[in-house]
Amino acid sequence: MFTRLREWRHRRIVERHGIDVDLWSRVIAEHRLFDHFDSAQLRGLHDLAALFLHEKRVFGTHALEITDFMRVTVAAQAVVPILNLDLSYYRGWTVILLYPGAFIARHEFTDEAGVVHVIEEELDGEAMDAGSVVISWEQASAGPQRFPRTNVVIHELAHKLDYLNGDANGLPPLHGDMSVNAWARAFGEAYAHMNAQLERNAPLRLDSYAAESPAEFFAVMSEAFFETPGDLVDTYPEVYRELAAFYRQNPLRPAHNF
């Protein structure tokens, strides 16, 4: 009964607050991220993005004026990871803040000796356990121009998924048919391999920012899973398999059988 009522409510929201078809087509055409989705999947993303924007609010900072195109651009990318999951995976927060470009984040931490340190760093996005998601519009709108291809929206939303288990540590809540041991082995070996490659100054096909921490590794691998799946499966096939099981998607279908 509850499921049917929820589906009815979602249909009503999409009917009343659906995204304009021409606007949606424009957004999809500007991002290679959507190239591998078929027409049925794109319709699913369209409806899910409408639900996403019904629940979340997108605000600009530093006099950045938010347009419908910007809202839909962010929403379309945001719902890619949860296409075959559920909007409830994005529970516990409601606001996305868009900066015109990169921004300075200030963080404090106390070391083992009790000394408080303040760190300032330039970021393109940030997501905390509780609170808003912060994103650089310059990066969210850039599409395929960067190398390696990255996706700040998927990156920050992957952190939100990671936080569902508590601290962000690279282990989101896995499905019942998945193995924590298999996940830890695949990600642990790949993380160690990337760090070893960096120590040797070896060339990388994937974004080296993944080596910052297990949490960043999961977020960057999630970006690669959707943006450059061929690079990911060629470099870390076991990580690709685990992400395919978690996201319940296979961007390489039918070229690779997982």
Secondary structure, DSSP 8 states (H G I E B T S, - for coil): -HHHHHHHHHHHHHHHH---HHHHHHHHHT-GGGTT--HHHHHHHHHHHHHHHHH-EEEE-TT----HHHHHHHHHHHTSTTTTS-GGGGTT--EEEEESS-EEEEEEEE-TTS-EEEEEEEESEEE-SSS-EEEEHHHHT-GGGSSS---HHHHHHHHHHHHTTSS-SS-----TTS-HHHHHHHHHHHHHHHHHHHHTT---SS-GGGGG-HHHHHHHHHHHHHH-HHHHHHH-HHHHHHHHHHHT--TTTTTS--
